[in-house]
Amino acid sequence: MAKEKIFGVFGLGTFGLEVCRAISEKGGKVIAIDNQVDLIEKVKNQVTQAILIDSTDEQSLKNAPIEDIDVAVVGIGQNVESSILTTAVLKNLGVPYIIARAISDIHGQVLRQVGATEVINIEIEQGKRVADKLVSPDIIDKIYIGQNQILAEVVSSRKFVGKSILELNLRKKADVNVISVKHTSTKIDDLGNPVIEETVEFPSPSTIIQKDDILVVVGREKDIERLKEL
């Protein structure tokens, strides 16, 4: 039986607390670390263990169960020095995988240099999401899956409505594959209130696209962007 991963979250600001909550809700084991008593108190009943120490102090971390941590998340944001020092100390103590939050490109570069395995920049990612939403409002969400391929939720074009998957032939016209189709409909319950119902269909060639359908598609980002032009 595989060993259950233990996650260490360093820095319990808004980002760190949310990471703790999300992992804990999924049944994951979390060791939360911060140097502020009020934040430790806030999270102690949600996580496996909450520890009040300064994560930039290597000796203090040596006395904590760092050797148990498989993945560390350094969520320290505005205090760039603490973020970098914590990442460096964790690397030095042998934590195998370190995800560190950066607030700028140069901050991210330094985090990688001192040992971060992966760097995330929330501000940049959110900026990209907002820009994508403004430029392509028909694309609800997308996930990068490698080699310039993305998985995206796309609102069906008016030109698609009433046509079958076979007629649309998106694979040939745009090199995009339709993975599933989400149909939405509004019904009235026994009390006279409108209720929105959703059904997800794994499409066949004869599946007909309806108004307000959401298509889950896979393809290159530029090809998915071109769907609105078809």
C-alpha positions in Angstrom: 0.0 0.0 0.0 1.4 3.4 -1.0 2.3 5.8 1.7 -0.2 8.6 2.1 1.4 12.0 1.2 1.8 14.6 3.9 1.6 18.3 2.8 3.3 21.1 4.7 1.9 24.6 4.3 4.2 27.5 5.3 2.5 30.9 5.7 -1.1 31.0 6.6 -2.4 34.1 4.8 -5.4 33.9 2.6 -3.7 31.7 0.1 -2.1 29.3 2.7 -5.4 29.0 4.6 -7.3 28.1 1.5 -4.7 25.5 0.5 -5.0 23.9 4.0 -8.8 23.9 3.8 -8.9 22.4 0.3 -6.4 19.6 1.1 -8.1 18.8 4.4 -11.6 18.7 2.8 -10.2 16.1 0.4 -8.9 14.0 3.3 -5.3 14.9 2.9 -2.9 15.2 5.8 -1.6 18.8 6.4 1.0 20.2 8.7 0.4 24.0 8.9 3.3 26.3 9.9 3.3 30.0 10.7 4.8 32.4 13.2 1.5 34.2 14.1 -0.6 32.7 17.0 -3.9 34.0 15.6 -3.4 32.2 12.3 -2.3 28.9 14.0 -5.5 29.2 16.1 -7.6 29.7 13.1 -6.4 26.6 11.3 -5.6 24.1 14.1 -8.9 22.4 14.0 -8.8 21.9 10.2 -5.4 20.3 9.8 -3.4 17.3 11.1 -1.0 19.5 13.0 -0.5 23.2 13.4 2.9 24.5 14.5 3.9 27.9 15.7 7.5 28.6 14.5 9.5 30.9 12.3 10.0 29.0 9.1 13.1 31.0 8.2 14.9 29.6 11.2 16.6 26.3 10.1 17.1 25.1 13.7 13.4 25.6 14.5 12.4 23.7 11.4 14.8 20.9 12.3 12.8 20.4 15.5 9.6 20.2 13.6 8.4 17.0 11.7 9.8 18.3 8.4 11.1 14.8 7.5 7.5 13.7 7.2 6.5 16.2 4.6 6.4 15.0 1.0 5.2 18.3 -0.6 5.8 21.7 0.9 3.7 24.7 -0.2 5.4 28.1 0.6 2.4 30.4 0.6 4.2 33.5 2.0 3.4 36.4 -0.2 4.4 40.0 0.5 7.4 39.1 2.7 9.7 38.2 -0.1 12.8 37.6 2.1 10.9 35.1 4.3 9.5 33.4 1.2 13.0 32.9 -0.2 14.6 31.9 3.1 11.9 29.4 3.9 12.2 27.8 0.4 16.0 27.6 0.8 15.8 26.1 4.3 13.2 23.5 3.1 15.5 22.5 0.2 18.4 22.2 2.5 16.5 20.0 4.9 15.6 17.6 2.0 12.0 18.3 1.4 11.5 16.5 -2.0 8.9 18.8 -3.7 8.5 22.5 -3.0 5.8 24.6 -4.5 6.4 28.3 -3.8 4.2 31.3 -4.4 5.8 34.3 -6.2 4.6 37.9 -6.4 6.8 38.9 -9.4 8.9 37.3 -12.1 12.2 38.1 -10.4 10.8 36.7 -7.1 9.9 33.5 -9.0 13.4 33.3 -10.6 15.1 33.5 -7.2 12.7 30.9 -5.7 13.7 28.5 -8.4 17.4 29.3 -7.8 17.2 28.5 -4.1 15.3 25.2 -4.6 11.6 25.6 -5.5 10.5 22.7 -7.7 7.5 24.6 -8.9 6.6 28.3 -8.7 3.1 29.8 -9.0 2.3 33.5 -9.4 -1.3 34.1 -8.4 -1.3 37.7 -9.6 -0.1 36.7 -13.1 -2.4 33.7 -13.3 -5.4 35.7 -12.3 -4.5 38.5 -14.7 -4.3 35.9 -17.5 -7.7 34.5 -16.5 -9.3 38.0 -16.5 -7.7 38.8 -19.9 -8.9 35.5 -21.4 -12.4 36.2 -20.1 -12.5 39.6 -21.7 -11.0 38.5 -25.0 -12.8 35.2 -25.3 -16.0 35.4 -23.2 -17.3 32.2 -24.9 -14.5 30.2 -23.2 -15.7 29.6 -19.6 -12.6 27.9 -18.3 -9.5 26.1 -19.5 -6.8 23.8 -18.2 -3.4 23.4 -19.8 -2.5 19.7 -20.2 0.8 20.0 -22.0 2.3 20.2 -25.5 0.2 23.3 -26.2 -3.0 21.3 -25.6 -5.8 22.6 -23.4 -9.0 21.2 -22.0 -11.7 23.9 -22.2 -15.4 24.6 -21.5 -16.8 26.5 -24.4 -20.3 28.0 -24.8 -21.8 26.6 -28.0 -21.9 29.1 -30.9 -25.3 30.0 -32.3 -24.1 28.5 -35.6 -23.7 25.1 -33.9 -27.3 24.9 -32.6 -29.4 22.3 -34.3 -26.4 20.6 -35.9 -25.0 17.2 -35.0 -21.4 16.4 -34.0 -21.0 14.7 -37.3 -22.3 17.8 -39.2 -20.0 20.2 -37.3 -17.0 18.0 -37.9 -14.8 20.1 -35.5 -12.0 17.6 -35.6 -11.5 18.1 -39.3 -12.4 21.8 -39.5 -10.5 23.0 -36.4 -8.5 20.0 -35.1 -10.6 20.1 -31.9 -12.2 17.1 -30.2 -15.5 17.3 -28.4 -15.2 15.3 -25.2 -18.6 16.0 -23.6 -21.7 18.2 -24.0 -23.5 19.7 -21.0 -27.1 20.4 -21.7 -29.0 22.9 -19.4 -32.8 23.3 -19.1 -35.1 25.2 -16.8 -38.1 23.4 -15.2 -40.7 24.5 -12.7 -40.8 22.6 -9.4 -43.9 21.9 -7.4 -43.8 25.2 -5.7 -43.6 27.1 -8.9 -39.9 28.0 -8.6 -37.6 27.7 -11.7 -35.0 25.0 -11.3 -32.0 24.7 -13.7 -31.1 21.1 -14.5 -27.9 20.0 -16.1 -27.1 16.7 -17.9 -23.8 15.7 -19.3 -23.6 13.6 -22.4 -20.6 11.9 -23.9 -21.5 12.7 -27.5 -22.0 10.4 -30.5 -21.9 11.5 -34.1 -25.7 12.0 -33.9 -25.7 14.2 -30.8 -27.5 17.5 -31.6 -26.2 20.7 -30.1 -28.8 22.7 -28.3 -29.1 26.4 -27.3 -26.9 27.2 -24.3 -25.0 23.9 -24.4 -21.5 23.9 -23.1 -18.9 21.9 -25.0 -15.9 20.4 -23.3 -13.2 20.2 -25.9 -9.5 19.3 -26.3 -7.1 20.9 -28.7 -4.5 23.6 -29.2 -5.4 26.9 -27.7 -5.3 28.8 -31.0 -7.6 26.2 -32.6 -10.1 26.4 -29.8 -10.0 30.2 -30.1 -11.0 29.8 -33.8 -14.2 28.0 -33.0 -16.1 31.2 -32.7 -15.1 32.0 -36.3 -16.6 28.8 -37.8 
